[in-house]
Amino acid sequence: MPNTTEHIETVEQSSGNMFADLNVDDANDMQAKAKLAFAILTCIEERGLTQMEAAQFLGTDQSYISKLKRGRELRRFTFDRLMSWLSKLDYNVTLTIEQKTKSQQNGHIQVAVS
């Protein structure tokens, strides 16, 4: 007789930040960097640039574009570098600074892409 044991999976609702869901240190910063990286990579793809062409255009080494594309070492990319690349790719980058709410333990960095 076949095994009829039921397999039950538990699914949890995401917080909206996969890094926080995985208990990654600096989850908010990592989420913000991932959004910036995604915008950069989307623009590179839309322009049909190779990694080498993108690197030359952005004034960097091809290995950095490769690391960005693979999501490797995202922590090593500074916000300054990512934002300057977006600017070179004809994006406006706007920073809004506001007081954290009383319910927040710490301030955070958040990126909204439009």
C-alpha positions in Angstrom: 0.0 0.0 0.0 1.4 3.5 -0.9 2.5 5.9 1.8 -0.4 8.4 2.2 1.4 10.6 4.8 0.4 14.2 4.1 3.2 16.8 3.7 2.2 20.1 5.2 4.3 23.2 4.5 4.1 26.4 6.6 4.2 29.6 4.6 5.1 32.9 6.4 4.1 36.3 5.1 7.2 38.4 4.1 7.9 41.6 5.9 8.7 43.2 2.5 12.4 43.0 3.1 13.9 39.6 2.3 17.1 40.5 4.2 15.2 41.2 7.4 13.2 37.9 6.8 16.6 36.1 6.7 17.9 38.0 9.7 20.7 39.6 7.8 22.7 42.3 9.6 22.0 45.8 8.2 18.9 44.4 6.5 17.5 47.9 5.6 20.8 49.0 4.1 21.0 45.8 2.1 17.5 46.2 0.8 18.2 49.8 -0.2 21.4 48.7 -2.0 19.6 45.9 -3.7 17.0 48.3 -5.1 19.7 50.7 -6.3 21.6 47.8 -7.9 18.5 46.5 -9.6 17.8 49.9 -11.1 21.4 50.1 -12.4 21.3 46.6 -13.9 17.9 47.3 -15.5 19.2 50.4 -17.2 22.3 48.5 -18.4 20.1 45.8 -19.9 17.7 48.2 -21.5 20.6 49.9 -23.2 22.0 46.6 -24.4 25.4 47.2 -22.8 27.8 44.4 -22.2 29.5 44.3 -18.8 32.7 45.7 -20.3 30.8 48.5 -22.1 28.9 49.3 -18.9 32.1 49.4 -16.9 33.7 51.7 -19.3 30.7 54.0 -19.3 30.5 54.1 -15.5 34.3 54.5 -15.1 34.8 51.2 -13.2 36.2 47.7 -13.7 34.1 45.0 -15.4 34.5 42.8 -12.3 32.4 45.3 -10.3 29.6 45.0 -12.8 29.8 41.3 -12.7 29.7 41.3 -8.9 26.7 43.6 -9.0 24.9 41.4 -11.5 25.5 38.3 -9.5 24.5 40.0 -6.2 27.9 39.1 -4.9 29.5 41.3 -2.2 26.7 43.8 -2.3 27.7 45.0 1.1 31.0 46.3 -0.3 29.3 48.7 -2.7 28.8 52.1 -1.1 25.6 54.1 -1.5 27.8 56.9 -3.0 29.1 54.6 -5.8 25.6 53.2 -6.6 24.0 56.6 -6.7 26.8 58.1 -8.8 26.4 55.3 -11.3 22.6 56.0 -11.5 23.4 59.6 -12.1 25.7 58.7 -15.0 22.9 56.5 -16.4 20.7 59.6 -16.6 18.7 59.0 -13.4 17.9 61.6 -10.8 18.6 60.4 -7.3 16.7 62.3 -4.6 17.4 61.9 -0.9 14.7 62.8 1.6 15.7 63.2 5.2 13.1 63.0 7.9 12.9 62.5 11.6 12.2 58.8 12.6 9.0 58.1 14.3 8.8 57.5 18.0 7.8 53.9 17.4 11.0 53.2 15.5 14.0 52.0 17.5 16.5 53.4 15.0 16.5 55.4 11.8 16.9 53.6 8.5 17.7 54.0 4.8 14.9 53.3 2.4 14.9 53.4 -1.4 11.8 54.0 -3.6 12.2 53.5 -7.3 9.8 55.2 -9.6 
